[in-house]
Amino acid sequence: MIMEELMKKYLILFLSIFIFTSCTRMAINSANNKAARNEFYKGILELDKSVRKDIDNRELFESYENIFNRGRDYYNSINETRELFLMEKLYLDLPDNIKQKLSGINVDINKHRKNGERIADDLFENTQSMGENTYREKIKKYKQYKKVLTYNPNEKNKVENELKKLDKKIEKTYSYRINGNDSTLNSEIENKFSQEIKNNLFRYSSANPDVRLEINVDMVYFYPEDVDMKSFPKQYTENYKDSNGKDNTNIVSYSENIFKKTTSMGVRLNYRLVSNLTGEIIFNGSKNFDKKYEEKWKTYFIISDKIFNRNRLPKDENEKSVPSKKKIVEDITKEILSTIDADFHKLP
């Protein structure tokens, strides 16, 4: 028992080391591939987690130094200060004990800081000139203001003042309204809304929301379960012996009954997300959902007066079922809300 426990511990340890080593190897390969495309900042970014954890991996640290120094020379040669700054920042943010292992890297701190200040000034000026007429423009502008602090944290007060002004213009709260001609479908959408809409970044509010989601659903048709049956005459010949022991044949006649059960539903969806602040239609869409179901099975009925070998007769199949209206509505509701959720997911 003790030996088994020890073996399990050793196995877990071995697998952990193997997985850890594999992750480092993948990071090194990915970083080298990016460096080969002159994407040196992205290459160093690939190594950032590994170099913090796998501190005794000589190849890892050699790769880091090699990619970093090649990247520094390349970015300086094309005057690409942003990528250079971000790459240097990754290195400077490393713990001191890690940087000590990267002795082949030197960063001019003053030059790095001045580059950051120039980039931040340019980025701030560029951001101020950006439009803010639509929801997407406002979000893009907000995110770009935040990037300024990456290059120069000392601009915090100036940036936060702009963010506060912009924040007042950005839609944050929402409500939704469901309209339709079928109460069952309307109720199902209402009940499943919060469960199925997973990418909505707006906060629900029933009082003066910034945006409203309008969902219009029309049940275009619904055909309840219907069963149709068609019969086809069939026969087979069987051999038997009569009471005198003489060979005879008997023709067995029977009917093959083919049942077909069907049901179907069609729903038309129209939806849009509208800003109550500006009237902008942030997104909108429409889609048809057509569900048709069909099941078949067979049964057999003997017509002949006599039959000697019933094993020759095909066996009845079990009756099959089609979804209920409730189940179809549930499935369509899931697809409706998934369609709307996909548009929420596309928002910045």
C-alpha positions as CSV (number, residue, x, y, z in Angstrom):
1,M,0.0,0.0,0.0
2,I,2.8,2.4,0.9
3,M,4.7,1.5,-2.3
4,E,1.6,2.2,-4.4
5,E,1.2,5.7,-2.8
6,L,4.9,6.4,-3.4
7,M,4.6,5.3,-7.1
8,K,1.5,7.5,-7.5
9,K,3.4,10.5,-6.1
10,Y,6.4,9.9,-8.3
11,L,4.1,9.5,-11.4
12,I,2.4,12.8,-10.6
13,L,5.7,14.5,-10.1
14,F,7.1,13.1,-13.4
15,L,4.0,14.1,-15.3
16,S,4.1,17.6,-13.8
17,I,7.8,18.0,-14.8
18,F,7.0,16.7,-18.3
19,I,4.1,19.1,-18.9
20,F,6.1,22.0,-17.5
21,T,9.0,21.2,-19.8
22,S,6.7,20.8,-22.8
23,C,5.1,24.2,-22.1
24,T,8.6,25.8,-22.0
25,R,9.6,24.1,-25.2
26,M,6.4,25.3,-27.0
27,A,7.0,28.8,-25.7
28,I,10.6,28.9,-27.0
29,N,9.5,27.5,-30.4
30,S,6.7,30.0,-30.7
31,A,8.9,32.9,-29.7
32,N,11.6,31.9,-32.3
33,N,8.9,31.7,-35.0
34,K,7.7,35.2,-34.1
35,A,11.2,36.6,-34.1
36,A,11.8,35.1,-37.5
37,R,9.0,37.3,-38.7
38,N,10.6,40.4,-36.9
39,E,7.8,40.2,-34.3
40,F,10.3,40.5,-31.4
41,Y,8.0,42.1,-28.9
42,K,5.5,39.2,-29.4
43,G,8.4,36.8,-29.1
44,I,9.4,38.1,-25.7
45,L,5.8,38.2,-24.6
46,E,5.6,34.4,-25.4
47,L,8.6,33.8,-23.1
48,D,7.4,36.1,-20.2
49,K,5.5,33.5,-18.2
50,S,8.1,30.7,-18.7
51,V,11.1,32.9,-17.8
52,R,9.4,33.7,-14.5
53,K,8.8,30.1,-13.6
54,D,11.4,27.9,-15.3
55,I,14.4,29.8,-13.8
56,D,17.0,27.1,-14.3
57,N,16.4,26.5,-18.0
58,R,19.5,27.8,-19.7
59,E,18.2,27.5,-23.2
60,L,15.1,29.6,-22.2
61,F,17.3,32.4,-20.9
62,E,19.6,32.3,-23.9
63,S,16.6,32.5,-26.2
64,Y,15.2,35.4,-24.3
65,E,18.5,37.3,-24.6
66,N,19.0,36.5,-28.2
67,I,15.5,37.6,-29.2
68,F,15.6,40.7,-27.1
69,N,18.9,42.0,-28.5
70,R,17.9,41.2,-32.0
71,G,14.7,43.0,-31.5
72,R,16.4,46.1,-29.9
73,D,18.7,46.4,-33.0
74,Y,15.8,45.9,-35.4
75,Y,13.4,48.3,-33.8
76,N,16.2,51.0,-33.5
77,S,17.1,50.5,-37.2
78,I,13.5,51.2,-38.3
79,N,12.7,53.8,-35.6
80,E,9.9,51.6,-34.1
81,T,9.8,53.1,-30.6
82,R,6.4,51.6,-29.5
83,E,7.3,48.0,-30.0
84,L,10.8,48.7,-28.5
85,F,9.2,50.3,-25.5
86,L,6.8,47.5,-24.9
87,M,9.5,44.9,-25.3
88,E,11.8,46.7,-22.8
89,K,8.9,47.1,-20.4
90,L,8.4,43.4,-20.3
91,Y,12.0,43.0,-19.3
92,L,12.0,45.8,-16.8
93,D,8.9,44.4,-15.1
94,L,10.7,41.1,-14.4
95,P,11.7,40.4,-10.8
96,D,15.3,41.4,-10.0
97,N,16.5,37.8,-9.6
98,I,15.3,37.0,-13.1
99,K,16.9,40.1,-14.6
100,Q,20.2,39.1,-13.0
101,K,20.1,35.9,-15.1
102,L,19.8,38.0,-18.2
103,S,23.1,39.7,-17.9
104,G,23.4,40.1,-21.7
105,I,20.6,42.6,-21.8
106,N,21.1,46.3,-21.1
107,V,18.3,48.9,-21.2
108,D,18.9,52.6,-21.1
109,I,16.3,53.6,-18.5
110,N,16.4,57.3,-19.3
111,K,16.0,56.7,-23.0
112,H,13.2,54.2,-22.3
113,R,11.4,56.7,-20.1
114,K,11.7,59.6,-22.6
115,N,10.5,57.3,-25.4
116,G,7.5,56.4,-23.3
117,E,6.7,60.1,-22.6
118,R,6.9,61.0,-26.4
119,I,4.7,58.0,-27.3
120,A,2.2,58.9,-24.6
121,D,2.0,62.6,-25.7
122,D,1.4,61.5,-29.3
123,L,-1.1,58.9,-28.4
124,F,-3.0,61.3,-26.1
125,E,-3.1,64.0,-28.8
126,N,-4.3,61.4,-31.4
127,T,-6.9,60.1,-29.0
128,Q,-8.4,63.5,-28.4
129,S,-9.0,63.9,-32.1
130,M,-10.9,60.6,-32.4
131,G,-14.6,60.7,-33.0
132,E,-17.1,59.7,-30.4
133,N,-20.4,59.7,-32.3
134,T,-21.1,56.0,-32.1
135,Y,-20.9,53.4,-29.3
136,R,-18.0,51.7,-30.9
137,E,-16.1,54.9,-31.4
138,K,-16.6,55.8,-27.8
139,I,-15.3,52.4,-26.6
140,K,-12.4,52.6,-28.9
141,K,-11.5,56.0,-27.7
142,Y,-11.8,55.0,-24.0
143,K,-9.5,52.0,-24.5
144,Q,-6.9,54.2,-26.3
145,Y,-6.9,56.7,-23.5
146,K,-6.1,53.8,-21.2
147,K,-3.1,52.8,-23.4
148,V,-1.5,56.2,-22.7
149,L,-0.8,55.1,-19.1
150,T,1.1,52.1,-20.4
151,Y,3.7,54.4,-21.8
152,N,3.6,57.1,-19.2
153,P,1.9,56.4,-15.8
154,N,2.6,60.1,-14.8
155,E,-0.2,61.2,-17.1
156,K,-2.7,59.5,-14.8
157,N,-4.5,62.7,-13.7
158,K,-4.8,64.1,-17.3
159,V,-6.0,60.8,-18.7
160,E,-8.5,60.1,-15.9
161,N,-10.1,63.5,-16.5
162,E,-10.7,62.6,-20.1
163,L,-11.9,59.2,-19.2
164,K,-14.5,60.7,-16.7
165,K,-15.8,63.0,-19.4
166,L,-16.0,60.2,-22.0
167,D,-17.5,57.8,-19.5
168,K,-20.6,60.0,-19.1
169,K,-21.3,59.6,-22.8
170,I,-20.9,55.8,-22.9
171,E,-24.0,53.6,-22.7
172,K,-23.8,51.2,-19.7
173,T,-27.3,50.1,-18.8
174,Y,-30.0,48.3,-20.7
175,S,-33.5,46.9,-20.7
176,Y,-35.2,44.6,-23.1
177,R,-38.6,44.1,-24.6
178,I,-40.1,41.0,-26.1
179,N,-42.9,41.2,-28.6
180,G,-44.5,38.3,-30.4
181,N,-47.7,36.5,-31.4
182,D,-47.2,33.4,-29.3
183,S,-47.3,33.6,-25.5
184,T,-45.5,30.3,-25.0
185,L,-42.5,31.5,-27.1
186,N,-42.5,34.9,-25.5
187,S,-42.4,33.4,-22.0
188,E,-39.7,31.0,-22.8
189,I,-37.4,33.8,-24.2
190,E,-38.2,35.8,-21.0
191,N,-37.3,32.9,-18.8
192,K,-34.1,31.9,-20.5
193,F,-32.8,35.4,-21.4
194,S,-30.3,35.8,-18.5
195,Q,-29.1,32.2,-18.8
196,E,-28.4,32.3,-22.5
197,I,-27.2,35.9,-23.0
198,K,-23.6,35.5,-21.7
199,N,-21.7,38.3,-23.5
200,N,-23.8,41.3,-22.6
201,L,-21.6,43.8,-20.9
202,F,-24.4,46.2,-20.2
203,R,-26.0,46.3,-16.7
204,Y,-29.8,45.7,-16.5
205,S,-31.8,48.7,-15.4
206,S,-35.6,49.2,-15.6
207,A,-35.2,52.9,-14.8
208,N,-34.0,55.1,-17.7
209,P,-31.6,52.6,-19.3
210,D,-29.0,53.8,-21.8
211,V,-29.9,51.2,-24.4
212,R,-32.9,49.0,-25.1
213,L,-32.9,45.6,-26.8
214,E,-36.0,45.0,-28.9
215,I,-36.8,41.4,-29.7
216,N,-39.7,40.7,-32.1
217,V,-40.7,37.1,-32.7
218,D,-43.5,35.9,-34.9
219,M,-44.6,32.3,-35.0
220,V,-45.2,32.1,-38.8
221,Y,-46.6,28.6,-38.6
222,F,-47.1,25.6,-36.3
223,Y,-48.4,22.3,-37.4
224,P,-49.2,20.0,-34.5
225,E,-48.3,16.4,-34.4
226,D,-50.1,14.5,-37.3
227,V,-50.0,10.8,-38.1
228,D,-50.5,9.5,-41.6
229,M,-50.8,5.8,-42.5
230,K,-50.5,4.0,-45.8
231,S,-51.0,0.3,-46.3
232,F,-49.4,-1.9,-48.9
233,P,-50.5,-5.5,-49.7
234,K,-47.8,-8.1,-49.3
235,Q,-47.6,-11.8,-49.4
236,Y,-45.2,-14.7,-49.1
237,T,-45.3,-18.4,-49.8
238,E,-44.8,-21.0,-47.1
239,N,-44.5,-24.8,-47.3
240,Y,-46.4,-27.1,-44.9
241,K,-47.6,-30.7,-44.6
242,D,-51.3,-31.4,-44.6
243,S,-53.0,-33.9,-42.3
244,N,-52.1,-36.7,-44.6
245,G,-48.4,-35.8,-44.6
246,K,-48.4,-34.4,-48.1
247,D,-46.3,-31.4,-49.0
248,N,-48.4,-28.3,-49.7
249,T,-47.9,-24.5,-50.1
250,N,-49.8,-21.7,-48.6
251,I,-49.8,-18.1,-49.7
252,V,-49.9,-15.7,-46.7
253,S,-51.4,-12.3,-47.4
254,Y,-50.7,-9.4,-45.1
255,S,-50.6,-5.7,-45.2
256,E,-47.5,-3.6,-44.4
257,N,-48.7,-0.4,-42.7
258,I,-46.3,2.6,-42.9
259,F,-46.9,5.3,-40.3
260,K,-45.5,8.8,-40.7
261,K,-45.7,11.3,-37.8
262,T,-44.8,14.9,-38.5
263,T,-44.8,18.3,-36.8
264,S,-43.2,21.6,-37.7
265,M,-42.8,25.2,-36.6
266,G,-41.5,28.4,-38.2
267,V,-40.4,31.5,-36.4
268,R,-39.2,34.9,-37.7
269,L,-36.9,36.9,-35.5
270,N,-36.1,40.6,-35.8
271,Y,-34.0,42.3,-33.1
272,R,-32.0,45.5,-32.6
273,L,-30.1,47.2,-29.8
274,V,-30.8,51.0,-29.8
275,S,-29.2,53.7,-27.8
276,N,-31.6,55.8,-25.8
277,L,-29.0,58.5,-25.5
278,T,-28.3,59.1,-29.2
279,G,-30.8,57.0,-31.1
280,E,-28.0,54.9,-32.7
281,I,-28.8,51.4,-33.7
282,I,-25.8,49.7,-32.2
283,F,-26.6,46.3,-33.8
284,N,-29.6,44.7,-35.5
285,G,-30.5,41.5,-37.3
286,S,-33.1,39.1,-38.5
287,K,-33.3,35.3,-39.0
288,N,-35.8,32.6,-39.8
289,F,-36.0,29.4,-37.8
290,D,-37.7,26.5,-39.5
291,K,-38.0,23.2,-37.6
292,K,-39.5,20.2,-39.4
293,Y,-39.6,16.7,-37.8
294,E,-40.7,13.4,-39.3
295,E,-40.6,9.9,-37.9
296,K,-41.6,6.6,-39.6
297,W,-42.3,3.1,-38.4
298,K,-44.0,-0.1,-39.7
299,T,-46.6,-2.6,-38.5
300,Y,-48.0,-5.7,-40.1
301,F,-51.5,-7.1,-40.2
302,I,-52.3,-10.7,-41.3
303,I,-55.1,-10.9,-43.9
304,S,-55.0,-14.7,-44.6
305,D,-57.2,-17.1,-42.7
306,K,-54.4,-19.5,-42.0
307,I,-50.7,-19.2,-41.4
308,F,-48.3,-22.0,-40.4
309,N,-45.0,-20.1,-39.8
310,R,-45.5,-16.8,-38.1
311,N,-41.7,-16.3,-37.9
312,R,-41.7,-15.4,-41.6
313,L,-43.9,-12.4,-40.8
314,P,-41.9,-9.1,-40.2
315,K,-42.0,-7.8,-36.6
316,D,-43.9,-4.7,-35.7
317,E,-41.7,-1.6,-35.1
318,N,-42.3,0.5,-32.1
319,E,-44.2,3.8,-32.5
320,K,-41.8,6.7,-32.7
321,S,-42.3,10.2,-31.4
322,V,-41.7,13.8,-32.5
323,P,-40.9,16.7,-30.2
324,S,-43.7,18.5,-28.5
325,K,-44.5,22.1,-29.1
326,K,-42.9,22.9,-25.8
327,K,-39.6,21.2,-26.8
328,I,-39.5,22.9,-30.2
329,V,-40.1,26.3,-28.6
330,E,-37.3,25.6,-26.1
331,D,-34.9,24.6,-29.0
332,I,-35.8,27.7,-31.1
333,T,-35.5,30.0,-28.0
334,K,-31.9,28.7,-27.4
335,E,-31.0,29.5,-31.1
336,I,-32.7,32.9,-30.9
337,L,-30.8,34.0,-27.8
338,S,-27.6,32.5,-29.2
339,T,-28.0,34.6,-32.3
340,I,-28.5,37.8,-30.3
341,D,-25.6,36.9,-27.9
342,A,-23.3,36.5,-30.9
343,D,-23.9,40.2,-31.7
344,F,-23.2,41.2,-28.1
345,H,-19.9,39.3,-28.3
346,K,-18.9,41.3,-31.4
347,L,-19.1,44.6,-29.5
348,P,-15.8,46.1,-28.5
